Amino acid sequence: MSRISVRGFAVASATAVTAVGSVVGVASSSVAQNNDAEATAADVTTLLADIPVGQQAQVQTVSLEQQADAQAIAADVSAKKEAEEAARKEAARTAIAKKAEAERAAKEAKERAEREAAASRNAAREVASFAVKSSYTVAEVQAIARSIVPADQFQCFSNIVQRESSWNYQATNPSSGAYGLVQALPGSKMASAGADWRTNPATQIKWGLNYMNERYGSPCGAWSFWQANHWY
């Protein structure tokens, strides 16, 4: 190989080395390394011209391996950054979703508590709004019941009361001692709805409605059970 050929090969190899330095500089974000690589390329250009022809192929192979290593490093750094960014975004999405779910659950719980409190206040006002009398007719007791029991549940409530007491708020079972419109057993259970449970049908209706809701889900649920068992 002539001196001119050797010089050309050296320049090509130096260019390859310069490319290696540039890749390594990008992978490590270092300007100093990039400058060092260019200086090294100049040195290699000078030295490669004096390398025996038989060893020039080896120098070229080393240069290509360095390029491959630098490219692999750059690829690893890029992949690591992409993985970290993807993980960060996923963590952020998960945190946002959990926050939204917690806020939704809290809102539903608040609304449910407000509905229950409003229902309780309304029931209390309804009971308090009835003037206490010494006695009530069946029509009056039924009118009170209609104002307390939800409209879609009234017929089921009425079916039970009709069979239990015939709408007599003072009905007493001589055998068991069950008392009142809904035949509470013992009758003193209705004291939880008011101290006047013995004489006030509104208090008995309120207690009976709560009992049916808590035990059977609704008066219609209680009525279905009553039909199957003839008690509730």
Sequence and secondary structure as in RCSB ss.txt:
>XXXX:A:sequence
MSRISVRGFAVASATAVTAVGSVVGVASSSVAQNNDAEATAADVTTLLADIPVGQQAQVQTVSLEQQADAQAIAA
DVSAKKEAEEAARKEAARTAIAKKAEAERAAKEAKERAEREAAASRNAAREVASFAVKSSYTVAEVQAIARSIVP
ADQFQCFSNIVQRESSWNYQATNPSSGAYGLVQALPGSKMASAGADWRTNPATQIKWGLNYMNERYGSPCGAWSF
WQANHWY
>XXXX:A:secstr
  HHHHHHHHHHHHHHHHHHHHHHHHHHT HHHHHHHHHHHHHHHHHHTTS HHHHHHHHHHHHHHHHHHHHHHH
HHHHHHHHHHHHHHHHHHHHHHHHHHHHHHHHHHHHHHHHHHHHHHHHHHHHHHS   S   HHHHHHHHHHHS 
HHHHHHHHHHHHHHHTT TT B TTT  BTTTTBSSGGGGGGT TTTTT HHHHHHHHHHHHHHHHSSHHHHHHH
HHHHS  
